[in-house]
Amino acid sequence: MRVSTLASSLTTLVLVTSTPISVQERTTTNIVARHLIKDRQVGHGGSIEYGHVLASTSVYLEDSEGVALLTSQNFTTIIVETPLNNDVATLVAAWGSQPIFSLGSGAGYILGLPEHVYAPFQFPTLDHSALPVKVCTYVYVEPTTALTNVTIDAREPFVVEDFASELQLGQPVTELCVRLGEASSPTTSGGSSPTSTSGNGDGNGSGNDNVGSGGNGNSGAPSASLSITPSSSSPPANPVVPSAGPTYVSTSVAGSSPATHPTSSSPSHSSTVDQSSDSASSSTSSAVSSLSAVPTGTPVSTSSSVAASSASASSSSPSASTSASSAAPIPSSTSTGPNPAYETAVSFANKRFINKGLVGLGAIPGDAVDSFGETISLGSAIHLKSFTREDDGSYSGVMLAQPDRGHNTDKTTDYIARRHQLTFTLNPYYGNTSLEYQSAKSTFDLKYDSTLRYHEADGTPTTGLDAQAVRNDTKPEPIPSSSYNHISTDAEGLVVLADGTSYISDEYGPYIWKYSAEGILLDTIVPPKAVLPYTNGTLDFSSDKTVKGPDTGRVKNQGFEGLTVSTDGQTLYALLQSGTRQDLDSNGEGRYTRMFVYDISGSTPTLLHAYVVKLPVTNGKGKTLAQSEVIYLSEDAFMLLSRDGKGNGDDDSESKHKDFMLFNFDGATDIVDTEYTDGVKPVSPGGVLDSSITAIEPTQFIDIIDETQLARFGLHNGGDFDVSLINSKWESTAIASVEDPAFPNDYFLFSFSDNDFITTNGYTNGEHYVDAYGATLDNQALVWRITIP
């Protein structure tokens, strides 16, 4: 329903008696709802321009716990406006007997044109000085006894409760409020801390966030008032400062120099990581239905600004490409360099590794689309293609960013594996003043450039569909079915060699695919039997969450997450995300994972070594902090990224563990050419490491969720589910030399998050989708400055 059309058709006050309907008895639990403004969802607390408010709005509803929506139901909608500095409400519109239309299985419902009008849509006269204002929409399920012959004597002052009482409507099932416009002298910044309750996450670390419902998810009663967060467009108080420049260094390119990653360890986080207790797990949450109750909370707005979103992204087809540069002013660089007060250091392998703090924040909007018209997601892996220091102290470069298997919150999709090319400008910020999130994004300004898809030599593209069958070639490959003979690929690690060829690690196999510079499949590395998924002696590549999974080999969705290469391009390292099925403990935790080392200097890759890596666990429940990426620093230093799945994209906003850790192979047992590798003999039967094996034990280096560092860039961990909440899934790393003569061992460490294609305005295979999470997550990226000895 487009209100602009509705407004023109409702020019007179029509008073008729609606036909009584049969309504299923409902509980006090609220119905989840959102405004759809030009195909973008805006929950309460959102901010849009006054001129666009409800100009093309409908109300999107979902089934909630204890409430089943029926297409036979009718609803009454009341919209009121209240200046933020005034309690006097003005009636904007009121209508009843609105039918509900299903958007399809699991997709929710939309309210249709009303059969009865109490008050036609009419904007109040508003002095600009009164901005911003709050406009709230209240939705009621109509009881069979609802009255319709009610006269609206005046639109102002208007009391919603009194009018609803006259209509015998009871309590609203949902309440949505948005902040409109900006005052002539806008305030700078603010925040809200609404009560929230947990939803359910899916196997990718996503879940319901607190968007859209005005009610409390615990009691079901609508909230009495809503916190409104004023936006701030003010530039940072202090200019941004970089140091001298860098040369290009990437551990995934042959011939590049080694580099390291920093750590801004916060004691409150680092002290809760237990590296000695024996248990393991995935950091993901349980499965979620798209029709589930969403508690109240501050919503995550769509990309860029919500105001901008109301003027773009129609329901037709998406644009061919989207620029992701921030509209905020770019802070200017300075030469003061890192603040020693922010430094944290760790001793590893008799050397001192230093984290000098965050220096950059960037983002690609979560509803941006690539050149194929499909939603952009990044962060499963990145590769720094070029990096240049400019004369003004800034840096420019090109980054390759690889998504995983596509939007799959509910089920897998026919998404072609690919990698995106981004251009960027880095203006390292070393200042003490905390930047506002939108402005901070300009310190690492990202722009989408192009996309390369992966396919076989005959042109057959890959697919993200679940691998429920096997192609019986010399090297058995995962495919969806015999009738759809495409290689199922859940791309994770990315290594690009000097000749342009690349290796892609995959979770379905777990295989390692080699591609040409043009994206053509050249070769396949099949790992040892120990990690291949077997069920009853047969390869079983499926990732279906509804079945138990393989008897041995990699756990579902826990394949080769990490992939890196030596600086000379001769040695490839692949790291399983967590322990194999045969290595799980009684709680299903797989703390002892496997790393494989291949010689790729010749025409045929050769397995050289195999090691066991002991992953850290949470201090409370002993959950394994599965690894998401590994990077080669030098012959005696590697770094892995280990994390939980909490943050934006999960039902819990507060992450406890997101860490970069250092390790090497010193003293570790090589299990290559043994039954531990060539067979399925467990290295940790029952979750206890075999006494004949010495495992690699990583050392914590960088705390990604250091609160002081996040705050400098307008980010936060825990609290409101807003756009500046740090994303839950961080899965990639790349490094480059700072090229500072005074600090020749300093490097920039880059990490991109994986937003799991979570958006309310998504496109895949030419079809529009609305993710059940009910929000749009930026593709966030962070940059640290570190010292690698």
N, C-alpha and C positions, 0 to 999 in steps of 0.2 A: 504494500500500500504506500503510495506516495502522497504525503499530506498536502503538497502543492496542488495536486489534482483534487484531493478531498476538500480542501478549503474552498475552491471555486464552486464545488457542487453543493456545499452546505451553506448557502447564503441566507436561509431563513430558519427560524426556530420551529422545528417540526415536533409536535407532541403526539405520539401515538402509543398505543398499548402493545407491548411486545408479547409474542406467544410464549407461554410458559415452557420451560425446557426441563429435561431430566438431568440433574447434575449429580455426578458421583460424589459421595460424601468425602470431604477432604479433611486432612489434619491441619494443624497450625503451621506445618512446615511450608516455607515459602517456595514459590515457583521461580526458577532461574529465568532471568529476562535481561535483555539488552536492547538499546536503541540501535536500529540499523540506519545509519546516515550515509546515504550514497554507497551502500554496500559495505560500510565499515561499522563495526560494532563499537559503541561508546557506552560504557557502564557508568554508574554514578560516580561523581567526583571528577569526571572527565572535563575537558575544557575545549570549547569550540567557539568560532566567531558568532556573534549575535545574529548577523545577517543570514547565516546558514542554518540556524537552529530549527530543527524539525522541518526544514524546507523539503526534505525528501526522506521522511522517517517512517519506519514501521517498527513494530515491537516483536522481537524474536523471543520465543519461550522454549523452555526445555522441561521435560518431565523431571520431577525432583522426588527425593525420598518421601514416600508416603502420599504422593500426589501423582495420579495418572491423568494426563490431559486427554480429553475425548473430543473428536471432531464434532460431536453433537453439542458441545458446551458453547455458551455465549459468554462474552466478557463486557464489562463496562470500563471505560478508560477516562480518567480525569487528568488534565494537565494544568498546572498552576505555576506562576512565576513569582519569585520573591527576591527583591534586592538584598544583597548580602548584609547591608547595614540597616535593614528594615524588616520587621516581622509581618508586615501587612502583605498578604498574598493576593494575587490577581488571577482570576480564572482565564486561562488561555483557550481551552476547549473541553468539552465533555460530551461523550456519546456512548451509547449502549447497544446491546444486542449485536456485538461484534462476533461473527463466526471465526473459527480457528481453522487454518489450513495446514496440513502436514507437509513438510519439506522433504519427506522421504524417510526411510528407515534410519533411525539414529541421528537424523539431521535437525530435529526440532520442529517448531511450528511458527506460523506467522499470523498475526491478527489481520482479518480482512476488513473491508468497508463496513461501517456500522449500518444497522437497519433503523436505528433511532438516534436522534440528535437532541441533546439537552441544550448545548450551546455550540454554535459553529466555531471553527478555528478562527481566532482573531488575536493578533499580537497587540499587547497594550502599548500605549504611547509611552516612550521611555526617553528621558533626558540622558545624553551620553555620560554625563557626570555621575549618573546613578549606577553605571556599570562597575564591576561585573554583577550579574544577577544569577540566581539559581532557578532553573526550570526543572520541576519534578513531574514525572508521570506516574500515576497510581493506577494499577490494574486490579480489578476485582472479578472474581467468578460470580456470575449472577445467580442468585437463588431463584427458585420458581416463583417466589412471592415478591420479586423486585417490583417496585413502583416505577412508572414511567411518566405519569402526569404531574410533573414537578416544574414549577415556574422558577426561572432564574431571574430574580429581581435586580441584582447588580453583580457585576464581575469583581468589584472591589469594595470593601474587603471581603475576601472569600475564605471560608473555613472548610477544608476538605472533609474533616470528620463530621461536621454538621450536615453537609450535603449527602455524604455517604449514608449517614444515619437516616435521613429522609427517604433515601432509596432502599433502606433496609439491606445494605450491602455488606455490613460487617467489616472485617479487617481486609486490607488489600493483600493480595497474594504476592505482589511484588511492588517495589518502589524504586524508581530510577531517577537520579538527579544529575544534571550536567551544569557546569559553570559556563556562562556565556559572556563573551566579550572581555574587554579589559578597561579598567578605569582610566581616566585621563592621566592620573598619576599612579601607575601600577605599583603594587608592593613588590618587593624583591623576591623573596622566597618564603616558602612555608612547607608544612608537612602535615600529614594525617596519620593516625595510628589506629585504624578501625580494628575491632575485634574480628578475628578470623578463626575458622575451623578447618581442619585438614580434609582434603579430598583424597581421591585415589590416584596414584601415578601409574604409568604404563612401563613396559619393559625398557623404554628409552630414557627413563628418568623424567618423563613429563607427567603432568597431572592437572587437576583442576586448580585454577587460581581464584582469588577472591574478587571476581569481577561481576558486576551487574546486579546482584540481588541486594535490595535495600534491607532485607531482613537479616536477623541473626541466625546463622546456620545451626546453632544449638537449640534455641527455643522456638524458632520459626516466626517470632513476632517481628514486625517491621521495626527498623531502628527509628528512634524518635527524631534524630537529626543526623546529618551527614557531614563529615569533614570535607572541606573544600581546600584543595591545594592550589594556591595562586601560582601561575607560571612566572618565570623570570627570564627576561631577554637581556638583562644587563650584562655587559662584558665583565670579565674577571677584573678584580681590583689591581692585581699585579700582572705585568707582562710575563710571557713565557720565555724560558731561558734554555738554550741548548749549549752543548760544549762543542769543541772542535769536531771535525767530521769523521766519517767512517769509510773503510773500504768494504767492498762486497765480500761477505763471508757467509757461506751456508754449508752446514754439515751434510747436506744432501747433494752437493755438487763436487765432482771430482776436482781435486787440486785446490780446493778452498781451505782457508786456515781454520784451525779449531776455534771453538768458542764455548762459552759457558752460560749458565743461567743464574739469576740472582734470587735472593730470598728476602722477603720482608717479613720475617717470622714474627708473629705476635705470640707472646708467651701464652696467652689465653687459648690459642688454638694449638700451638705446637705441643703444649704439655699434655694434650688429650689424645695424642696419637700413640698407641701402644705398639711398639715394634717387637715385643717379646711374646705376647700371648698368642696361642695357637688357634686361630680360627680364620675363616675367610668367607667372602660373600660377594654378591653383586651390590652395587650402590644404587640399584634401581628400585622402583616401587612396584606395587601390585597393579594388576590390570584395571583399567577404568572404562566405564561405559560412557558414550557420548551423552547419554541421558542420565545425568547424575546431579545430585544436589550440590550447588556451589555456594559456600558461605559468603557473607558480606565482607567487603574489603575494598581497598583502593585499586582501581583497575589499571592495567597496563595499557596505555594508549597506543594507537597505531603509530607507525614509524614517523620520523621527523616530528612534526607538530600535529596535534589533533585538528587545529584550525586548518592546516593545509590539507589534512585528510578529507575534510568535508568538501573540498573543491576538486578532488581527483578520485581516480579508481572507480569507474562505473562498472555495472554488472555485465557489460558486454565483454569484449576481449581486452586483455591487458596490453600495455604498450610493449614494444619490442625490447626495450631496455630501460633501465632506471638508473639515473645518477644518484649516488649515495652520499654526496658531499654534504656536510652540515651547513645549515644556513647561518649558523652562529659565526661571529667574527673569529678569525684565526689569531690566537695569541701570538704576539711577536716573540722571536727568539732572543735569548740573551746569552752571555758567555760565562756566567758565574759558575756553572757546573753543579754537580750533585751536592746536596747538603749532607755533610758527614753525620748529622744527627739522625738521618734516616738509614744509615748503613747497618746491615746485619751481616755477620760473617760466620763461616763454619770451617773447621779444619777437616780436610779429607785427603787421604793418600799423602799425608805430610805436606799438604799445600793449603793455602788460605784462599777460599772462594768467598767473594764479597757480593752481596746484593746492595746496590746503591739506590734502590727504590724505583717506584713507578715513574715513568716519564711520558707516557702517552696513552690515550684512550681513543679508539675509533669505533665506527659502527656502520654496517649496511642495514638499511631498513628491512624489517622482517617481511614486508609485503612487496619488496622490490622483485622484479622478474628479470630473467635472463633473455638472451637473444632468441630463445625458442619459446618465449612467452610463459615460462614456468617459474614458479617461486624460487628465489635464491636462498639457499642455505649454505653455510660455510663451515669450516672449523674441524671437520673430521681429520683433515691433514692440510698443511700448508707447505709451500716451497718458495723461498726467496729467489726470484729469477734475476733481479738486478737491484743494485743499491748504490746511490751516488750522493756524496756530500756536496751541497751547493755553497756558493760563495757567502751567502747570508747566514750560514750556520745551520740551515735546515737540511733535510735529506729527502730525496725522491727515489722512487723505485717501483718495481713491478712484483706483485705477489701472486702465486698460483694458490687457489684455495679449492679443496675438494670436499663435496658433500658426501653423505652416505647414501643409503638406498631409497631415499625419497620420503615423502609424507606417509607415515605408517602408524599413526596413533591408534587407529582401529584395525587396519589390516594393511598388508603390503600392497604396493602399487607398481604398475608397469613403468617404472622410472628408469631412464637410461643413465647409467653411470657417466660422470663427467667431471671436468674441473673448470673453474672459472679463473679468468685473469683479471686482476685488479691493479689499478695504478694508485699510488699514494704519495702523500707528502707528510713527513714526520717533522714536527716542531717540538723537540723535547722540552717538557715543562719541569723545571727544577724549583719552582717557587713554593712558598709556605702557605699562601692563601688558597683556600679550597675553591675550586672552580665549580660552576653549575654544570650539570651533566651535559646539556645540549652544547654549551660553549666548550666544555672539555673535549668533546668529540672531535673538535677541529685540531687538536694537538696531533692526531694521527688520522688525517683526512683521507678517506677511502672512496674510490670511484670504480664502479663496475666498468669493465672494458669488453670482454668477449667470453665465449664458452666453447670448450672442446669436448665432444662426446666420445665415448669409447665403443668400439665395435670390432667384429671379426673381419678377417680378410675379404670375405664375400659380402661384406656390408651389413651383416646381421648385427643389430645393436644388442647390448646387454639389457638386462631387466632387473628391477628390484623385487619382483614377485618371489614369494617364498619358494624355495627349492624343494619340491616334493617328488622329484624324479632325478634320474642320473643318466647322463649321456655316456654310453658305453664305448668311448673311444680308448685309445692307448692310455690316456690320462682321464679317468672318469671325471666328468664335470657336472656341477649342480645345474639343473634346469627346472622350470616350473612343471612341465609335463612333456610327454612325448609329442603331443600335438602343438606345443609352443616351445620349440627347441632354441631357446635363447639362454645364454649363460646368466644364471642368477648371481648378482654381484651386490655385496654390501661393502662398498669401498671404504677403507679406513686409512692405512698408512700410505704415504706418497714419497717416493725417492725419484729425483730427476737427475740423470747423469749428464756429463758434459756434452755428449753427442745428441742430446735431446730425447733419447729413449727414457722410459720410466718404469719403475716397479710399483705395483699397487697391491697392498695387502688387503685381504678380504675376510669377512666373518663367516660367510656361508661354508667355505671349503673346510678349514681355512686354507686358502691357496694364496699364492703370490703370482700375480699376472704381470707379464712384461709387455709394454706397449711401445709402438713407434712414436716419433714426435707428432705424427698425424692422428694418433689415437687408435691405431690398428693393432690388434692382438698378435704378438710375435711368439710368445712362449709361456709356459706355465710351470711354476715350481710347486710340486706336490710334496708336502711335508712328511715326516716319518709317521708310521702307523699310530704312535702314541697319542697324537693329537687329532687324527682323522676321526670323525664321528661315526661310530658303528652301533647299530641296533640289531641284536641277534645275528651278528656276523656279517651284516649287510650295511653298506654305506648309507647314512641317513643324514642328508644335509639340511633338512627342514628346521626352521626356527619357530614353528608353530608353538605358541605359548600354552595351548590347551592340552598338549600331550607331554609325557614325561621327558622325552628327549633321549639322546643316545646312551648306550650302556658304558661306552668308553670314548675317549677323545674330548674335543673341546665342548664346553657347555654351550647351549644355545645362546647366540648373540654375544659370545665371549671368545671370538676368534683372534686372528692376528691384528690387534689394535695398534701396536707399535711397530714402526719400520724405520730404519736409518741406515746410513752407509758411511764407510770410512772416507776421509778427505781425498784419498787417491782414487776413489770409485771402484776399488777392487774387492771390498768385503761388505756383504749385506747382513744386517742383523734384524731378526724378526722376533717379536715378543708377544706371547699369548696374553690376552687381557687378564685372565685369572686361571686358577688351577683346572686341570682336566677332571672329567667325571670320576675317574678312578682315584683321584687325589682329594676328593671332598671329605669333609668331616661329617659327623652325625647331624649337623645343622645345615648341611648343604653348602658350607663355606669352602672355597678353594684358595687358600692362602699361598700355596706353593705352585707358582706358574713356571713356564718353560721359555727359554730363549735359545734360538738357533742361529748359528753363524755359517754363512755360505761364502764360498769363493766364487765370485762372478766375473773373474778376469778372463776366463775362457769362453768357448761357445756353449758349454753346458755347465750350469751351476753345480757346485759340489758342496755337500754338507761337511763342514770342518769340525764344528764343536756343538755341544748342547749343554746347557746349564739350567740349574733350578734357581729361581729368584723368589725370595721370601718377601711378600708384600706386607705393608703395614696394616693394622686393623684399628678400628675405633676402640677407644678405651672403655666405653660403656658396655655395648652389646657384642663386642668382638667381631664386628662385621668387617669383611675384607674391603680395603680401599683399592679396588681394581685399578690397574694402570690404563691410561688413555693414550700415551705417546712415549716414545723413547728417542733420544737424539745423541749422536756421537759427538764428543767434545775433543777427545784425544785417545791415544792408545790405552791410557790408564784412567780415563774418566768418561762416563756416560751419565746422562740425566734422564729420568723418567718422570712422568706426570701422573700422580696418584690422587684420587679424589672421591668424595661422596657425590650423590646425585641431587643434592638439595640446592635451592635457590630458584631463580625465575625459570619456570618450566616444570617445577615440581610442586607438590602440594604443601611442602614445608619450605618457608622462605629463608630459613637460617641454616647455612652450611656450616659444618664443623671442621671439615678437612678438605683442603685443596692445596696440594703441595708439589713442588718440584723437589726431586731427591737425586742424590749422586750415588753412583756405584761403579765398580769395575769387577774384573774376574779374579782378582788376587785371592788365592787360596780356595777357590770354588772347585767342586768336583766336575770334571768333564764326563758326561754320561753318553756321549756319542758312541754308536756301535755297541750298545748294550740293550738288554731287554727293557730297560726303562724308556728307551727311545724307539728301537726297532719293533718292540712288542708293546704290551699294555701293562707291564708291571708297574704298580704305583710307586711314586717317589715318596708319597706321604700317605700310607695306608691309614684310613680313619682320620686323616688330617694331621698325623704325627710324622714328621720328617724321618725317613729311613736313616738309621745311625751311620750307615756307610757313606752318606752323602753330606757334603758341606755346601750349603746354599749361599747365594749372593744376598747380602743384607744391605739395602740402600740406606743412605744417611740423609735426613731431612735438610733441605737447603733453603727453599723459598716458600713462605706462606702467602699464597695468592690472596687470601681473604683478610690480610692485615687491615684492620679497620682504619688506622691512620692513613695508610696509603690510598685506600679506596676513597676515603672522604676527600682527599685532595683533588679527585677527578669526578666528584659529584656522585659517586657510587656508594652503595651501602649493602650490607649483608644482614638479612633478617628484617623483620618489620613489614612495611607496606609492599604489596605486590605492584609496584609501579615500574615505569620503564627504566629507572635507574637502579633497580635491584640487580645485583650481579647474577648473571646467568648460571644455571646449574651445571652445565656440561662444558668443560674445557678440555679440548682433545688434540691440540696441535702445538708445535713449536718450530721456530726457525731462529737463526742468529746471524748477526752481521757486526763487523768491527766498527767501533765508533770512530776510528781513525783520529784519535787524540794523541798527539806526540807525547804529551805529559803522562798519558795513561795508555800505553800501547797494548795492554792486555784487557782493555775494557770493550765490552760488546753490548749490543742491544739484543734483548731476548723478546721475541714476538710470540704471542699465543692468541689464537682465535677460539671463540666458543662455538659450539654446535647448538643452534636453536631448534633443531628437530623440525624445521619447516612449520613451526607453530605460528599461525596467523589466522585472523578472522577474514582475511581477503586473499586466499591462496588460489593458485592455479597449478594443475598438473594434468598432462595429457589433454589439454584444451578444456578441462572442466574446472569449475569454480568449487572451492571447498572452504568450509569454516571449521577450524580445528576446535575440538571439544573443550580445550583449555580456556577458550573464551577471551583470548588476548592476542596481541601481536608482539613478539619478542624481537628486539634488535639483534642482529648478528654482531655481538660485541667483540672487540679485540683490545688487547692490552700490550704495552711495551714496557719492559724494565731495562735498566742499565746495570750490568753486572761486570765483575772482574773474574776472569778465568786465568789462573796462573799457568 
